[in-house]
Structure formats: C-alpha cells, structure tokens
Amino acid sequence: MIKEKNKIKILVVDDHKIIRDGIMALLQRVTEFDIVGEAENGQIALTLVGRINPDIVIMDINMPIMDGIEATKQITEKHPDVKVLVLTMTNEQEHIKNMIDAGARGYILKNSGEEELVSAITTILDGGNYFSDEVKDAIMQNMVQRKTKNEKISGEPIPLTRREKDVLNLIVHEFTNYEIADKLFISVRTVDAHRRNLLEKTGARNTAGLVKFAIGNQLFTP
C-alpha cells in the first residue's frame, strides 16, 4: 500500500497543458501524492525522470518530438524502478499492445474518474498492474475478431498447470503477490516461483506481458 511517511512522487506527461493541470489538480487532493514535475513530451519526461526519480509516471501516447511509447520504453529500460501508467484518449488495440510491450504497468482512458485514477496508481505501486474495463474489452474484441478469421494467436497453446492458471487469473485481476498467496493458501515464495514459470512458458518479459497473454488467450475469468 501507499507509504505513510514518504509521499509518492508523480510525474505527469501530456502535450496539453489543460490536461496536465486537470490531472495534477485531481492528484493534489490525495495527501499521500506529491506532484514532482510535468512534461509536454516524452523527451522532456525522460530528462526529468533521470533528474527527479519519480515513483510513477502518468504518460500520454500521442505527443510531439517523442511519443509516449518510445518514452515508456526508454524509461523502463534506463530506470526499471520507475513505473509507468498510461492515461490516454485511445483504446486502440495496437496502442495498448505497444505500450504494454514498452513496459507500461497500467492503461486507463481519460474518461476515467478520479477514483479509478487513484486506484490505478496505488495498484501499480503495490506491485500489480491496472487495465481499465474498456481496455480489457478492446483487447478481447480484437482477439475474437482474429479467431473468427481463423488466424493463429501467438503463443497458443501453452501448457500451463492448473495452479499457474489460478495465479495468472489473479494477476489479471490486479492481485499483489501477498494477496495471491493469501487467497490460494500458498507462500509468497511459491507465488514468485509460479510467476517465473509463467514468464518462461509464455515468453512474456514482465507482469504486464502476462496480463496481455492471459487476455489474448482467454485464460481469466471476468
């Protein structure tokens, strides 16, 4: 959960100042949050991340000079401890895929409310991932269309054990390792082992990749 003593440092990245102002106004209502910077494009964001070391970056996609996809890729590669939450207008499947591949830990739309934005931030900082229902629906719709066209879905089939599927399902629903361990009556170390096995079997690079794999192969319960 959010630390009580140390405020969560947040960097807001969007090419529209009115949007940045609105996001910052919402987040400043949360006493545990500290808005440490803002940027109008990915290049400025990358520079600021190296300077102020935020805990999380709220990132738009379509921006001049350097877009959110490239910025997210460079941030997660150079600063792996910094989390990225996508906040954008588009729920196009290609954008979602590219941002997840770049290392984003969450993806929500700009029509989300304050409660969902705060929930997404805290979930990600707890070690989970957060994808809004609209984003999950967009991914599922794309997968259904591909199946209708009899196209092969990459990575399918993958022989996962029943327990691995249970863990994967809980990962999709944003449970942390501790919560998964508690729900399945296993140790956190065992959950870590299942995560490693899932990464190896699915070819995913990170937890966000596992979420994408689970949604794409319908290995989760709504």
N, C-alpha and C positions, 0 to 999 in steps of 0.2 A: 504493500500500500504506500501512499504518499508519505514521505518523511515529515515528521513534525518539526524538527529543528531546522533543517536545511530546505529552503524553498526550491521548488522545481524550476529550473531555468529554461525558458522557452524562447525560441527564435521564430518569428513569423515571416514567411516569404510569399509575396504575391505582388504582381506588377501593378495592381490598382490600389492606390493609397486609401481610398474609401473603404475597400475591403479589409486592408490591414488594420485600419483604425477600428472597424467594427469588431474584428476578431480580438484585437487587444482589449477593447472595452469590455467584451464578454469575459475574457480570461482574468482581467484585473479584479473581477468580483470574487474570485477564488483566492482566499488569503494564502493558500499554500503555493500559488503560482507566482513566478517572477518573470515578467517580460523583459528579457535582456537585450533584445535587438529586433530590427526589422530589415528586410531587404526587398528590392524590387525585381531582382532576377537571380538566377542560380549562381552566377559568377560572384556577385556580392555576398550571397549566402555562404558560399564555400570559404571565402576570405574570413567572414565573421565567425564561422564555426571554428576555424583554427585559432581565432583570437579570443573568443569568449567561452568556448567549450560548453554549449548548451546541453541540457539533458535530452531535449527533444526539439525537432524542427517541424513546424507545420508548413507544408510545402504545396504550392500550386503546381500545375503542369505546364500550361502554355504561357511562356514568358519570353521576352526578347533576350538576346545575347547568349544566355544559356538556359535551356528549359529545365523543368523540374526532374525529368527523367535522368538527364546527364548529371545534374547537380546531386541527386539522390545517390546515383552510382558512385560518384567521387567521394561524397561524404561518408557513405557506409564502408568504402574501401580504405579511406585515409583515417577515419575516425569511427571505428567499429562500435564504440560505446555510445555513440550518439544515435538516438532513434529518430525515424522519420515517419510522420503521419501525413498522408496526402489529403488535402482539402481542396476540392475542385468542383467545377460545374458538370464535368463529363463523366458518364458511366459507361463509355465505350469499352468493350472487352479488350481491345488492343492496348488502350492506355492502361487499363487495370493490370494486364499481363506484364507490360513493360515496367511499370512501377514496382510490382512485386519482384520481378527479376532484378531490378536495380537495388533491391534491398529494403523497400518500404515495409514497415511493420503494420500499417493500417491504411485504410482508404475509405473516406466518407465524402459525402456531397455537401455543397454549400447551402442546400436547403435543409440541412440538419439543424436541430435546435441546440441550445446551449447545453442541455443535459447530455445529449449524445456526444458532443464535442469533448466535454469534460470526462465522460465515461471512456471515450476512445483514448484520451491521453493517459488516464490512470491505468487502464488495462495494459497499454503498451509498456508503461513504466514498471508495471508489475511483472513484466516478462512475457506477456501474452501478445496476441495480435487482435486487431479490431477491423472488421469489414462491415459496413452498413448493410441492411437488408437489400437495398436497391442494388448494391454492388454484387452481392451474392446472387441475386436474381438475374443480373446481366450475364454473369459467368455461366449460370445454369442454362439460360436461354440459348447462349451460344453453343454449349455442349449438346443440347438437344437438337439444334439445327444441324450440327455436324454429324450426329448419329443418324439423323434422317437421311442425310446424303451418303450414308454408309462409308464415311471417312473414318480411318483408324485414329483413335485418340492416343497421343504419345504417352508411352509409359504403361499401357494397358495390355495384358493383365499383369499385375504384380502380386506374387504370393505373400500376403500378409497374414499373420496369425490372428486369431480372434482377439487376443489381448492387445495386439498392436492396433487393430481396428478400433477397439474401445478407446485407446489412448488418442488415436488420430481424431476420432469423433469429438472428444473433449477439447482437443487443441483447436479445432474449428470453432467451437463454441467459447473460445477465449478463456478457458480454464488455465490457471498457472500450474506449474509442476506440483506445488504443495497441495493445491485443490484437487488435482488429478489423483495424487497419492491418497488423499483422504477419501475421495469418492470411490476409488477402486480397492481400498484397503491394502495398498502396497506401499513400499518405501519410496522416498523421493529418489534415491539412488536407482531403484528399479525403473522409475519413470524416465530418468535420464538415459538409462540403457535402451529403453524402448524408443526414445526419441532418436538416439544414434542409429539404431537398426532401421527406423523408418527413413531417415535421411539417406542411408546407404541403399536401401531397397528401392526407393522412389527416385533417387538421383537428385533430390531437392538440395539446394545449397543452404537453406535456412528454414526456420519455422514458417515463415510466410510462404515459402515454396511448398511446404507440406499442406498448408491450407488450400493453395491453388490445386494441388494434386487431388486432395480429398473432394473438393467441389467438382473438379473436372471429371472424376471417376465415380461420383455419387456415393462416396464412402462416408456419408454422415447422415444423421437423422435431423430433420428440421427442429 
